[in-house]
């Protein structure tokens, strides 16, 4: 993925020598710059790929988090409503008994 930048040491050394830098110094500068530029760098296409990977991971984590939160909320609502279900069932039973005695 990361690629080193292309660098022509000989041409760089010639340019330095043409501007009055001694040959030994020009070659040392060329070697040093060549070494520095040989380290990998990220290109914009690499960043685009990384961005897509990160967005995919974030989307996956968000979906998982959303499902966990939904399950927790449903469990909490069910826990809170359970006594109401029992009261409703008891009330319906009492109404059914009352109606059966009336008719």
Secondary structure, DSSP 4 states (H G I P E B T S, - for coil): --BPPP--HHHHHHHHHHTT--HHHHHHHHHHHHHHHTS-B--HHHHHHHHHHHHHHHHHHHHHHHHHHHHHHHHHHHHHHHHHHHHHHHHHHHHHHHHHHH-
